[in-house]
Each structure stands twice: as structure tokens, then as C-alpha cells.
């Protein structure tokens, strides 16, 4: 693909950075799978050989999104986790005596909490809209037609 070399380098740096941060956030609090997906999408735009990895990651990210709002208990846990990240960020930002204390760590925790709450809201709206499109479906993938 003979595209603009500067655009390819920017995609490589930006997509690679998102991919690496996403992999790190798979084990730390944050939207790791979505950042991995974002990094792969950016890289696949300039490097078609990477495209084969996008669909499996996208499928898994959408499944995780739907599972995150599958029950009121999960929603409550996710909201509490987001609020806890924001509170921890404020504490870390204000208290420099803590390990890695200060606003660089605090602001990243606050940002992670806000991203978590934003993604939770998006997931809830998306799943609710999906359920409204198929009124015959229940939580068990068995439709009312199958019961008749």
C-alpha cells in the first residue's frame, strides 16, 4: 500500500500506543479491550494484514459490553468501581505521601473512572436498544414463538 508515509507512521505510533495501553489495561482498571480494538482499527486502516485480528477482538469486546450490563448487580458493581476510581484519583492527587502520589497518577485514575462510567452508559443504552428491536426475545435467546 503506497500511501502517505507520514500518515502511515502516525497510524503506527497512534495505533501501536493504543494497542500497548489496551494490553496493559487488560489487567489494570480501565477499558483495555476497547483500546486494543481501537488500536487494531487504526493499524488495520494502514496495514491490511492486521485486519484479520479486528473481528475476533470486536466480537469479544461487544460480548464483554453486553455482559457488563446483564444484571442490576453488575451495573451497580461497575458504577461503584467507577466512583471508587474517581475517589481514589482525588485522594492520590491530593496526597503526595502515597506511593506515586500526585496529580499524574490521580488524574489517570479519575480519567479511568470517567471512561468506565461513560462506557457503562453507552453499553446500557446499546443493549437496551437492541432488546427493544427484538421484543420477542428474552434474556435466554428463546423467543415467544418457540414456546408456542
N, C-alpha and C positions, 0 to 999 in steps of 0.2 A: 504494500500500500504506500504509494508515494505522496503522502500528504505534507502539510506544513511541518517541518522539523521542530519548530518552537512549540507548536500545538501538541505534537507527539511527546515532547519532553515534559510539557506541563501536565499532560494526561498521565504520564508515567509517574511523575512526582506526586501529583494530587491523588490519583487512584491508588498508588502504592502506599502513600501515607494513610489514607482511609482504610485500606486493607490491613495494614500493620496495627493501627489503633483498634480496629474492629476485632482482630485476633486477640489483642491484649484484653479488650473489654469482654471477651467471651468468659473470662474467669474473674474479672473485676466488675463492680457495679457500672452498668451502662448498656447502651444499645449495641452490643458487639455484633450480632448477626446482621443488623441493618446497616452498620458501617461496612462490614465485609461485603454485603450486597452492593452498596453504593460504590465502593472501590472497584469491585468487579465490573459494574456497569460502565464506569468511566474508562477503565482499562480496555474493556471489550469494544468500546466505541472506536478506539485507535488501533487495537491489536485483536483482530478477529479470532485468532486461535484461542483466546481466553473466553470466548462466548460460550463454549461448552460447559463452563463452570457456573454460569449465571442461573440457568433454570433450576438445578438442584438446590442451590442456596436460596433462590427466591421462593421456591416451594416450601422449604423448611422455615424460612422467615415468616411466611404467611401462616403456616401451621402454628408457629410459636405465638404469633399475634392473636390468632383465634383462641388458643388455649389460655392466653393471659386474661381474657375476659369471659371465660367459660362459666364462671360461677361468681356469685356475690362475694364469697370468701376470697377468691383470687383477686378480684378487683380491690377489695378492702386491703389485702396484704400489699398489693402493688402501690396503692395510694399511700399507705403508711410507710413503705420503703422510700418512695419519692420524697415524702415530707421529712423522713429521717435523714436522707441525704442532704436536703436543704438545711436542716437544723445543724447537722454535723459540719457542713460547709461554713455556716455562720460562726460556729464555735471555733473551728480551725482557723478561720480568717481573723478572728479577734484575739486568739491566744497563741502567741508566738512561742510559748514554752512547750507546746505539744510537738511531737515528732513531725517534722515537715510542716510546722505551724506557719501560718501566714496566709495572705490572700491568694497566692498562686494555687496552693492546694485547696483552700476554701472555695475559691471561685470555680474550680473544676468540679468539686463535689456539688455545689449549687447548680451548676450547669447540667450535671448528670441527673440531678433530681428533677429539674425542669424538663429535660428531654424525656425522662421516664414518664412524667405526668402528661406531657404532650402526646407521646406515642400511645399511652394508655387511652387517652381521649379519642385519638384517631382510630385505634383498634376497636374501641367500643362502638363508635359511630359506624365504622365499616361493617362490623359483624351484625349490628342491629339492622342496617340497610340490607344486608344480604339475607337476613331472616325475613324481612318484610317482603322481599322479592319472591320468596318461595313460601307462601303461607301454609302449604300442606305439609311442610317439613317440621319435624320436631327435633329435639336435641339428639335423637337416636338415628338419624338418617333413614327412618322408616316413615313413609308418607301415609296419610289417611287413606289413600286408595289401596295400599297394600293390606290394610286391616279389613277391608270390605269383603 
